[in-house]
Amino acid sequence: IKARHRDAILFFRMGDFYETFAEDAVEAARVLGITLTARNNGGAGDVPLAGVPVKAAPDYVRKLVARGYRVAICEQVEDPKLAKGIVKREVIETITPGAAFHDDLLDGARNTFCCALAPAATPDGPGVAVAAADLSTGEFRLAVAGRRDADALLARLAPREIIVRRDLHDADEARLGEGGIPDGALVTPREAWEFDPALAEQELARQFALHS
């Protein structure tokens, strides 16, 4: 499960606790101020371990998200009394700074924007295209700005999370604006095909029930 969610802190349900393991446990203990212990794992040696009670989990998740982390919630999806061997578990929710819906994770005084950025041409030369969505309210904005204006645009939106093409993020993210990616925003790299214009047209038409 962790291999499928490498970029998230995995909250793994074990009875009345969510446990974190290995590097997740070390990071969670440091950020949340909880006890770091270890469990013997046979030939693999001691594995770092840190857990929080299920009833108190929302407070801990809020602290992690506020610090810019993404959290994957992995629940038991079958009755332990009926399970044969290890109880089946699945990630049922991934919470990120730009995709938080619970009231206690949101700032009521301002929008919580998740922004996707992509290179764009402007009359003054290379620029950046911005798609901003507040998933908690449904607000959706589109804008194109020159490189010199991109930083001011992003400052106004104050995104909690920014989605960029993986190849651009790995190569030279500063090209998206004079100041690059704003400080304090969680950066989520995605594959280049997800920014394909034809695919985007289809998705926008589907979402807003348009013919074209």
N, C-alpha and C positions, 0 to 999 in steps of 0.2 A: 504493500500500500504506500509506504514512504517513497518507493522508487517512482511512483506515479505522481507524487506531490513533493518533489525535491525542493521547490521554492517556497514551501509553506511549513509552518510549525504544525506538526500533526498532533491533535488531541485524540488519543486512542482510548476508547471507552473500555474500562475494566471494572465491572460492578458499579460501585458508587463513586468511582473516580475517573477522571480523564488523566491518562499517563502520557508523558512525553519521554522519548528515549534518545540516547546518544547525543549528537550535536544539538538536537532540539531541546533536550533536557538542560544542557549547559546554558543555552541561550535563554530559555524560559526562566531558569533559576536566577540568572543574572538580572533580567529585565523585571521580573515579577517579585523578586525577593523571597522566593520559596525555597524549601530545603532540597538540596541536590544529594541524592543517595546513589547506590549502585546495586545492581542485581547480577549474581553470577550466571554466566551464560555458557557454562561448560568450556569447550575449547576456545571460545571467543573471548574468554576472560570477563572481567566486570564491565557491565554496560551502564553508563550514567542514566539515572532515572529521576524524574521530578513529576509530581502529580498534584492535581487540585480536585476538590470535591465537585461533583456534578452540580450540586445546588448553588455553588459559588462561581461556577464557570463563566457566566456572563460578565461578571466584573473583571475577571482575568483576561477574557477575550477582548473586552473594551480597552484595557490597558495596552495589550499587544497591538491592536489595530491603531490606536492613537499614536503609537510609536513607529508606525509605518510597516508593520508586519502583516503578512497574510496568514490566516489560520484555517486549517482543514479539520472539520469535525468528523471523526470516524466513529460511528455508532454500531452497537450490536444489533443485527437485523434478524436474529432468530432467538427463540427462547433458550437460554442456557440449559434448562432442564430437558429440552428435547434434542439438543445438539449432540451429534456424534463426533467426538474429538473437539477440535478448536471451534469455538463459537464464530459463526460467520459475521464479518463486519464489512461495512462500506462507508465511504466518505459521502455524507448526505448534504454537506454544505461547505462552501469555501467562502470565508469572509475576508474582504480586503478593504483598505481605506476608501476605495472608490466604488465598492459594491457592498455597502452596509445598509440594511433596511430597518433594523431595530432602533427604536427611539433613543435608547440609551447609548447608541453608537454614533448618533448624528448630532451635529451642531445646529440647534434650532435658529441661530442668528444668521446663518449663511448657507448657500448651496454647497452640496458635496458633489463636486464634479469629477467625473472620470473622463479624461481627454485622450483622444487618439490623434497622433501627429503624423503628418506625411509631407514630403517635399512637394512644392507647388510652384508654378510659374506665375509671376505678377508682372504688370507693366514696367516695374522698376527692376526686374530681374528675379533671381531665385528667391523663393519665400517658403512659407510653411502653411499647410492647410490644417485646420483644427476642427474636430468634431467633439463637442462637449455634451455629456449626458449626465443629468442628476437622476439616478435610478430611483431615488426615494420620492421624487415628485413628478417624474416624467418630462421634466424640462429638457429641451434638446436644442442646441445651437450649432451653427456651422459658420466658419469664418476663414478667410484667407488673408494673410498679412505678409509684408516684406520682412526680410530678416531683421531689419532695425526696429520694426514694430512688433515682432513676435513676442519679445520679452514682456512688453507692456500688456499685450493681449492675455498672455498666460498669467501675469500678475493679477489682472482683474478677475480672471476665472478662479485663480487659486486652487488648481486641481489637487485632490488628495492622491490621485493615481494617474499615471500617464502610460498610454499604450503606444509602442513604436515598433517599426519593422526590425526584426532581429538583426538583419545584416547592417542596417544603419546604426543601430545601437552599438553593435560590436565594432563597427568601423570608425565612425566619427559622429557621435550624437550632437556635437557642437554645431554642425551644419544646419540644424533645425532652427536655430536662432543665435543671435550674437552671444547670448549668455548660456546657451546649451539648455539642458534639462533643469528646471527650477529646483532649488534646494527644498528638501522636506517632502517631496512627492515620491511615492513608490513607483518605480519603473517596471513595467511588464512588457518584455519583448515577445512579439508574436511572429509567426511565419509570414514571409513576403506574400504568399498567395492570398492571405486573409485581407490584404490591402488591394486586391485586384479590382480595378474600376468597374468592370462588367459585373462581377459578383456583388459589388457594393450597390450598383443600380438595381439589381434584382432584389436585394435585401431591403432597400429603401422602399421600392414599389410594393413589396409584400407587406412590410410593416405598416405602411400608411394606406394600404388598399388602393393603390394607383395602377393604372394600365401601363404606364411607362414613366 
